[in-house]
Amino acid sequence: GDPMTSCRPATRALAAAVLALAAAAASATSSTPAAPATAATPVDGKEHAIFAVSDDDTKKWNLTLGNIGNAIDGLGADSADIELVVYGPGIAMVKKDSPVADKIAAALKKGVDINVCQNSMRGYHLEQADLAPGVGTVPSGVVELIRRQHAGFAYVRS
């Protein structure tokens, strides 16, 4: 007989098996529930978060610094990698004589990275020496936010 005719049932069976496996794999992936957020652990074992403040309002700063403290308490100091990026009018609050200078010092002591936008510093005529001790700088606050989010940091808005 014709070799094509005798192969056809086996080919059909193989094709059906491949399709069945593909369908099973597709339904397994689409119906699998997402893991809860607590199950995801970054490579370094820390939870990464970035906060941002662009206001020079003391209430806003107290709220943000309080939220950062709550995050550190909830995650554990050794499990938290937290950054606060400051830009726009908010940079007035990271000056040495700021009304929240003591809370900034406490956050730094807890391991929070506080970084000020150099673009804003130029706009407000501030130098590194004007900033509270321990405060760092980044070239652009907005770019820092974007890059940290792309790197997997959670953006927490206050």
C-alpha positions as CSV (number, residue, x, y, z in Angstrom):
1,G,0.0,0.0,0.0
2,D,0.7,3.7,-0.1
3,P,3.2,4.6,2.7
4,M,1.3,8.0,3.2
5,T,-2.0,6.2,3.9
6,S,-0.5,3.9,6.6
7,C,1.3,6.9,8.3
8,R,-1.7,9.1,8.4
9,P,-3.4,7.6,11.5
10,A,-0.2,7.7,13.5
11,T,0.5,11.3,12.4
12,R,-3.1,12.2,13.3
13,A,-2.6,10.6,16.7
14,L,0.7,12.4,17.3
15,A,-0.8,15.7,16.3
16,A,-3.8,15.2,18.6
17,A,-1.5,14.3,21.5
18,V,0.6,17.4,20.8
19,L,-2.5,19.6,20.7
20,A,-3.9,18.1,23.9
21,L,-0.6,18.7,25.7
22,A,-0.4,22.3,24.5
23,A,-4.0,22.9,25.5
24,A,-3.4,21.3,29.0
25,A,-0.2,23.5,29.4
26,A,-2.1,26.6,28.4
27,S,-5.0,26.0,30.7
28,A,-2.6,25.1,33.6
29,T,-0.8,28.4,33.2
30,S,-3.9,30.5,32.8
31,S,-5.9,29.0,35.6
32,T,-3.1,28.9,38.2
33,P,-3.8,31.6,40.8
34,A,-1.2,34.3,41.3
35,A,1.0,33.8,44.3
36,P,0.3,36.2,47.1
37,A,2.6,39.3,47.3
38,T,4.1,38.0,50.5
39,A,5.4,34.9,48.7
40,A,7.7,36.9,46.4
41,T,11.2,37.3,47.9
42,P,13.8,39.4,46.0
43,V,17.2,37.8,45.3
44,D,18.8,39.7,48.2
45,G,15.9,38.7,50.6
46,K,14.8,42.3,51.2
47,E,11.7,44.1,50.4
48,H,12.5,47.2,48.3
49,A,10.4,50.4,48.5
50,I,10.8,54.0,47.3
51,F,8.9,56.9,48.7
52,A,8.9,60.4,47.2
53,V,8.2,63.9,48.6
54,S,8.0,67.0,46.5
55,D,6.1,69.2,49.0
56,D,7.6,71.4,51.7
57,D,4.6,70.8,53.9
58,T,5.5,69.6,57.4
59,K,2.3,67.5,57.7
60,K,3.1,65.7,54.4
61,W,6.7,65.0,55.6
62,N,5.5,63.7,59.0
63,L,3.0,61.4,57.2
64,T,5.7,60.1,54.8
65,L,8.3,59.6,57.5
66,G,5.7,57.9,59.7
67,N,4.8,55.6,56.8
68,I,8.5,54.8,56.3
69,G,8.8,53.9,60.0
70,N,5.7,51.7,59.8
71,A,7.1,49.9,56.8
72,I,10.4,49.3,58.6
73,D,8.6,48.1,61.7
74,G,6.3,45.8,59.7
75,L,9.0,44.3,57.4
76,G,11.8,44.3,59.9
77,A,14.8,46.6,59.6
78,D,17.0,43.8,58.2
79,S,14.4,42.9,55.6
80,A,13.7,46.5,54.4
81,D,15.5,48.4,51.7
82,I,13.9,51.8,51.7
83,E,14.7,55.0,49.8
84,L,13.2,58.4,50.1
85,V,13.7,60.6,47.0
86,V,13.1,64.3,47.4
87,Y,12.6,66.9,44.7
88,G,11.0,70.2,43.9
89,P,9.9,72.4,46.9
90,G,10.3,69.3,49.1
91,I,14.1,69.8,49.2
92,A,13.6,72.7,51.7
93,M,12.7,70.0,54.3
94,V,16.1,68.2,54.0
95,K,18.0,71.3,55.0
96,K,20.0,71.2,58.2
97,D,17.5,73.7,59.9
98,S,14.4,71.9,58.7
99,P,11.4,71.4,61.1
100,V,11.7,67.6,60.4
101,A,15.5,67.4,60.7
102,D,15.3,65.2,63.8
103,K,12.9,62.8,62.0
104,I,15.2,62.7,58.9
105,A,18.1,61.9,61.2
106,A,16.1,59.1,62.8
107,A,15.1,57.6,59.4
108,L,18.8,57.7,58.3
109,K,19.8,55.9,61.5
110,K,17.2,53.2,60.7
111,G,19.0,52.7,57.3
112,V,16.7,54.7,55.0
113,D,18.5,56.1,52.0
114,I,17.4,59.7,51.6
115,N,18.4,61.2,48.2
116,V,17.8,64.8,47.0
117,C,17.4,65.7,43.3
118,Q,20.4,67.7,42.0
119,N,18.2,69.4,39.4
120,S,16.1,70.8,42.3
121,M,19.2,71.7,44.3
122,R,20.4,73.9,41.4
123,G,16.9,75.4,41.0
124,Y,16.8,76.3,44.7
125,H,20.5,77.3,44.9
126,L,21.3,74.7,47.5
127,E,24.6,72.9,48.0
128,Q,25.4,69.6,49.6
129,A,26.6,71.5,52.7
130,D,23.1,73.0,53.1
131,L,21.6,69.5,53.5
132,A,21.2,67.5,56.7
133,P,24.1,65.2,57.4
134,G,23.8,61.8,55.8
135,V,21.5,62.9,53.0
136,G,22.7,61.9,49.5
137,T,21.9,63.2,46.0
138,V,20.8,61.8,42.7
139,P,21.0,63.6,39.3
140,S,17.2,63.6,38.9
141,G,14.6,62.7,41.4
142,V,12.0,61.7,38.8
143,V,14.5,59.6,36.9
144,E,15.5,57.9,40.2
145,L,11.8,57.0,40.8
146,I,11.5,55.6,37.3
147,R,14.7,53.5,37.6
148,R,13.9,52.2,41.0
149,Q,10.4,51.1,39.9
150,H,11.9,49.3,36.9
151,A,14.4,47.6,39.3
152,G,11.4,46.2,41.2
153,F,11.0,48.8,44.0
154,A,7.5,49.3,45.2
155,Y,6.5,53.0,44.9
156,V,4.7,54.0,48.0
157,R,2.7,57.2,47.8
158,S,1.9,59.2,51.0
